[in-house]
Every structure is written in structure tokens, then in C-alpha cells.
């Protein structure tokens, strides 16, 4: 009963953004200007509503949305029948998204947000479960490839952020394979972190994950309008 569309690269001006949405929902808009595309999209929403299907638009990396495109999204949320909204919009992005909506001129958009959720980094136990799960999904015969001390080090240096955990584990497995190691230990993780710091990619200032700011260990924001 849900017809979902996903826009992954929203850093475009309004006309191109509307065209991307129409394309995602497989609407033919060749040769149409912005007004024509909006009219086609409006008809599509009414047809879906008549068929008792919910239309959900998901915009990823929404912190990169230009201000004019954000305004276009606000206007899209105006599509409604006599009593019901015709589209549900979900914005996903880094903490900068929240900062954008706090800026002057964004008040009307922020007022449309009905649900807000901020995902924090995982705790140490969740990181351990996450690594084991990823190993199982990848088909690993053993779930103890990463020693407990290595998992603790990965937690300390990632702040519990999945993307950083993935990078550290991936490099550790490559190093471990090259060394013909049976398991990944804390020292190997430390070497990886040191090499990344030497390259200026990351900064390890000893801040504990629970003390880190959103800028140091960004999570993800989800906004629903």
C-alpha cells in the first residue's frame, strides 16, 4: 500500500529536483516545464490516493539541499485532498540538516516537520553485535575474528558510527589477511588508526564517545513532513 521514491543526490535546483521526483515515480514528463511536471505529479498523487496507496518521498543527504529546493519541498507538502495530505516526505541527513532548519528564513519549513529523530552512535555492546552481524552476513565461518580488545578499540576510535566502524574493520581484515593473522587484535586496530591520523584523515584527541559532540561524531537526522 506504499509507493516510495528515493532521491539520493538532491543538490540540484528546483526544476531538476521536480524532474528527478517524477522520474523516480516513473512519470513521463519529457518536454514539460516545471508547471507541467507539477501538474503531472499532482494527478499521480490523486490517482494513488484514490487507489488507497500512500506516496512517500525519501530525500537522502538532505543537508545538501539548496535553499530554493527546500522551499520547493515545503510547497510539495501542500498537495492535499479536502481532508488528507497526499504525500509524506522524509528527509535524511547529517546534523548540518538540523542547523540548516534553524537558520533565519527556514521557520515556515521547520513548522511543517511533525516527527524528528536523531541517531546517536552505538554503545560498545552494540558495536560488538554489529561487527558480528556483518561477519555473519558476509558468510564468515567464525564470529570471533575480532578479539574483544580489538572491538573495544574500534568502538573508542569510531564513536559508534557505523560508517567509521566499516572502514576500520575493512582495513583491519585486509591487514590481517596480509599478515596471515588468525584474529584481529587491538594493536592492529591501533596501527590502522595511527596510519589514518598520519595521513590527516582522522583526529584522535582522546575524547570519549559519550563526550563527543555531534560535529566530532556525526550521527544522522531524520525529519518527516
N, C-alpha and C positions, 0 to 999 in steps of 0.2 A: 504493500500500500504506500510505499515511499519511493519517490522518484528523485534521486540525488544527483547533483552535478558538482564537480570539484574543479576549482581554478587554482593552479599551483604557482603561477607566475603573474601576480596581479599588478606589477609595476608598469602599468600602461595607462594612457589617457582614457577618459570615459567612453568614446565611441568604440575603441578597440576592446575595452572591457566588456561592453554590451555584446559585441560580436563574439567574444570568447564564451560568454554565458550561453548565447543562442547556439553556438557550435556544440557546446557541452551537452545541451539538451536536444541536439540533432534537429535544430530548426533551420530551414532553408532561408537564408537572408541575403543571398547573392544579389548585389546591385541595390540593396536597400540602404537608405541613410539611417542616422540614429533614430529618428522618429519612426521610421518604418520597422526597424528592428524591435523597438519598444512595443509597437503595436502588435507585432507577431508574438512577442513574448507574453504580452497581456492575454492574447487569445489562448495561447498554450496554457497559461495558469488557470484560466476559466474552464478549459476543457478538462484539465487534470482534477480540478475541484469538483466538476460535475461527475467525474468518474470516481469520486471519493479517494483520490490519491493525493498524498501530501508532497509538495515540492520543497526540497531542501537544497540550498546553495551553500557549499562549503568553500571558503576562501582561505587558502594556506599562505603562510608568510605575510600575513595581513599588515605587519608593521611597515612593509614596503609600499603600501598603497599610497598613491598621490592624494593630496587633499581633495582635489576635484573628483577623484574616483570614489573616495569615501563618501562624498556628498551624493554621488550617483547611487551608491548602495543605500543610503538613507532614503532616497526617493523610491528605490525599488521596494523598500519595506512598506510603502504606501499602497501597493497593489492589494486590494481587498474587495470582497463582495459586500453585501449590505451589512453582514454581521461577522464575517470571518476574514482573517488575513489569508492571502493566497500563497504566500511564500515564507519560509523560515530560513533565516540566514545565520550561518555560524562562521565566525572569524577565528582563525588560529594564528598565533604569532608569538614572538619573543616579548619580553617585558617592555620593550620600546613601544609596543602597541598601546599599553596602558598609559604611557607617557604622552603618546600622540593624542589620546582622547581627553587628556587633561588640559590640553592647550586651549588658548582662547579661540573661539570660533567653532569648537567641537561640541559645545554644550547641547545643541539640538540632536546630534548623533548619539552622544552619551546617554541622553534621556530615553532613547529607543532600546537600549540594552536591558533585557529583562533577566538574563542569567549570566553570571560571571564566575569563572573558575581559574585559579592559578595552581599549576602543578609544581610542587617543590621537588628537590632532589630526593632520591630514595635513601633510606637509612641503611646501615651496614648489613642487616639481615636481609633486607630486600635486594641489595646488590648481590649478595651470595646466591639468593634464589634466582635472580635474573640471569647471572652468569651460567648457573647450572641449566636453566631452561634453554638458553641459547645453544649450549653444547648439545643438549638432547635433541633439539630441533635440527641441528646440523648433522646429527647422526653419530655423535661421539660414543664410543664403546664404554668410556669411563666418564664419571661425573666429577672426579677428584683431580682433574688435570691441573687446576689452580689450587695450590695449597692455601690453607686458611690465612696464613700470614700475607700471601700474595693478594687474596681477596680484600683483606683489610687495607693493604697499601693502595689498591685500586680505588677503594671507597674514599680513602683520605685524599687522593690526588684528583679524583673526578668530582667530588662533592655530590655523588649520587646521580649525576646527569647521564642518561643513557648514551647519548652520542659520544661523550668522552670515554665512558666505560667501553664502548665498542671499539674505539680507536686503540686504547691501551691493551685490551685483550687481543685484538687482531695482531698488533705488532709483537706482543709477547709470544703468541703462538708461532709467528714466523721466526723469531729469535730462538725459541725453544726447539723448533724443528732443525734449524741450522746447527745448534749445539747438541742435537740428538738427546735432549733432556727428556726424562720420563714425566716430569711435572714442572710447573711454573712456580718459582719461589719468589719471595719478597725482593731479594736482591736483583733479580732480573727486571722486575717492575720498576725498581729504583733506577736502574741503568737507563730504562726507556724514558722515564720522566726527566732524568738528567740530560739526556740527549735532546729532548724536546725543548728544555729550558735553554740549553746551549745554542739552539737554533733560534731562540727568541719567540718560539711558538706559544709557550705557556709560561706562566709565572707562578712559582710556588713560594708564597710568603708565610707559610706555616699556619694560615688561618684554618681553623676547624670548620668542617662543612656546616655545622649548625650555626656558626657565627658569620658565615659568608653572606655578602649582600647579593641582591638579585643580579647586579652587574657582574660580580665575580663568578657566580654560578647560575646563569640564567636558566629558568625553567621554561614553561610555556603558558600562554594565556589563551583562554577560550571565551569568546563573547558570543552571545546569542541574541539576535534581534528579531 
